[in-house]
Amino acid sequence: MTARVPRQQRGADRRDALLAAAVDVVSEHGPAGFSARSVATRAQLPLAAVSYYFPRLDDLLGAAVEVVLQQWIDHGSRVVAAVHGTGVDAAARAITDALLPPGPPDVVRHRYEHLLAAAGHPVSAAAMADLRPVLRGLIAEVLSATGTRSRFSTDALVSLVDGTAVGAVSEGRADPRRQVASALREVLDPRESQISDNAQESQSSNERPEIRS
């Protein structure tokens, strides 16, 4: 005889299945592809199950977006934790790998298509805004670990990565990551060199003859 699953457990399993399906839909198609029907189809559950377990569809979308963004953050954190080497090249490579998704170039295009679509959904747009400070923190960790600095703020570096990636995608570049890393190299400097330059400038200033009137 097959043991019956308690109703409470069955309900929890269905709720979990719907959330997992919603995460898959958002990951693959972005917020624009999210709907009760797409989630129910992916979860292989009746359409009515979505509204039963998630009376407010925005609650399901918000939960799914939160999971997807946490996956992005986890990926970035793993990249930062594995940073090796110092200097501009190491920093540019690590920032590019931390902020852009892994996989073939098409994955980068899909990521930014989803980000643009998120702007039309208040729930996902708010979540994306909360992501930005985390990305700034990841960049700061990379700069510290690689001994580099930038004339731009970490917030501006996030914008540089996004803008360069979108530009590369719109131009049909074969590898957007290459353009992003190249743009980062132009605004990064070795910290040791910068400190040395500042010291020399200060020394030169101190050696200037006093001008008397």
ZAMARGU-4260 file (C-alpha; in steps of 0.2 Angstrom, whole numbers, plus 5000, padded with zeros to 4 digits):
<rodrens>
0) 5000/5000/5000 | 5007/5017/4995 | 5007/5029/5010 | 4997/5045/5007 | 5006/5061/5008
5) 4998/5072/5022 | 4988/5087/5015 | 4999/5100/5023 | 5015/5092/5016 | 5007/5091/4999
10) 5002/5109/4999 | 5020/5114/5004 | 5027/5103/4990 | 5015/5111/4977 | 5020/5129/4983
15) 5038/5124/4982 | 5036/5117/4964 | 5027/5133/4959 | 5041/5144/4966 | 5054/5133/4957
20) 5045/5134/4941 | 5043/5153/4943 | 5062/5154/4946 | 5065/5144/4930 | 5053/5155/4920
25) 5061/5172/4926 | 5079/5165/4923 | 5075/5159/4905 | 5063/5173/4899 | 5064/5187/4912
30) 5049/5196/4920 | 5041/5199/4903 | 5039/5180/4900 | 5032/5178/4918 | 5013/5173/4919
35) 5002/5162/4930 | 5000/5150/4914 | 5019/5149/4911 | 5022/5145/4929 | 5008/5132/4930
40) 5014/5124/4914 | 5032/5123/4920 | 5027/5116/4936 | 5015/5103/4928 | 5001/5109/4939
45) 4983/5116/4936 | 4982/5134/4932 | 4971/5136/4947 | 4985/5131/4959 | 4994/5147/4955
50) 4981/5158/4962 | 4977/5146/4976 | 4994/5146/4983 | 4999/5164/4977 | 4983/5174/4978
55) 4994/5189/4973 | 5004/5185/4957 | 5016/5199/4961 | 5021/5189/4977 | 5026/5175/4967
60) 5035/5186/4954 | 5044/5195/4968 | 5050/5179/4977 | 5056/5172/4960 | 5066/5188/4956
65) 5073/5187/4973 | 5080/5170/4971 | 5087/5174/4953 | 5096/5189/4960 | 5103/5179/4974
70) 5110/5167/4961 | 5118/5181/4952 | 5125/5188/4969 | 5132/5170/4973 | 5140/5169/4957
75) 5149/5186/4959 | 5154/5181/4977 | 5162/5165/4971 | 5172/5175/4957 | 5178/5188/4970
80) 5183/5174/4982 | 5193/5166/4969 | 5202/5181/4963 | 5221/5178/4960 | 5234/5190/4954
85) 5236/5209/4955 | 5235/5223/4943 | 5224/5230/4930 | 5221/5215/4920 | 5217/5204/4935
90) 5204/5217/4941 | 5196/5220/4924 | 5194/5201/4922 | 5187/5198/4939 | 5175/5213/4938
95) 5169/5207/4921 | 5167/5189/4927 | 5158/5194/4943 | 5145/5205/4935 | 5142/5196/4919
100) 5134/5179/4918 | 5144/5164/4915 | 5141/5154/4898 | 5142/5158/4880 | 5140/5176/4873
105) 5121/5174/4870 | 5119/5173/4889 | 5125/5191/4891 | 5112/5197/4878 | 5098/5187/4887
110) 5103/5195/4904 | 5102/5212/4898 | 5086/5209/4888 | 5079/5203/4905 | 5085/5218/4914
115) 5077/5230/4902 | 5061/5220/4903 | 5062/5221/4922 | 5059/5240/4921 | 5041/5237/4916
120) 5037/5228/4932 | 5038/5238/4948 | 5041/5222/4958 | 5056/5217/4948 | 5062/5235/4945
125) 5063/5238/4964 | 5073/5222/4967 | 5085/5227/4953 | 5088/5243/4962 | 5092/5234/4978
130) 5105/5224/4968 | 5116/5239/4964 | 5124/5241/4981 | 5129/5223/4981 | 5137/5225/4964
135) 5146/5240/4971 | 5153/5230/4985 | 5159/5216/4974 | 5169/5228/4964 | 5176/5236/4979
140) 5182/5219/4985 | 5190/5216/4968 | 5199/5232/4968 | 5206/5229/4986 | 5211/5211/4982
145) 5220/5215/4966 | 5228/5231/4972 | 5220/5243/4960 | 5210/5259/4960 | 5199/5268/4948
150) 5196/5287/4944 | 5178/5282/4944 | 5167/5277/4958 | 5161/5259/4960 | 5144/5265/4956
155) 5151/5272/4940 | 5160/5256/4936 | 5143/5247/4937 | 5136/5258/4924 | 5152/5256/4914
160) 5150/5237/4914 | 5131/5239/4910 | 5133/5252/4896 | 5148/5243/4888 | 5139/5226/4888
165) 5123/5233/4881 | 5133/5243/4867 | 5142/5227/4863 | 5126/5217/4862 | 5117/5230/4851
170) 5132/5230/4839 | 5132/5211/4837 | 5149/5209/4845 | 5154/5191/4846 | 5160/5192/4864
175) 5153/5207/4875 | 5165/5202/4889 | 5180/5207/4879 | 5173/5224/4876 | 5168/5226/4895
180) 5186/5220/4901 | 5194/5232/4889 | 5183/5247/4895 | 5188/5243/4913 | 5206/5243/4909
185) 5205/5260/4903 | 5199/5267/4919 | 5209/5256/4932 | 5226/5260/4938 | 5238/5250/4949
190) 5237/5256/4967 | 5256/5255/4970 | 5259/5266/4954 | 5246/5278/4960 | 5253/5280/4977
195) 5271/5282/4970 | 5265/5295/4958 | 5256/5304/4973 | 5272/5303/4983 | 5283/5310/4969
200) 5271/5324/4966 | 5271/5328/4985 | 5290/5328/4985 | 5291/5339/4970 | 5279/5351/4978
205) 5290/5352/4993 | 5306/5355/4983 | 5299/5370/4974 | 5308/5386/4978 | 5298/5398/4989
210) 5291/5413/4980 | 5294/5429/4989 | 5286/5445/4985
</rodrens>
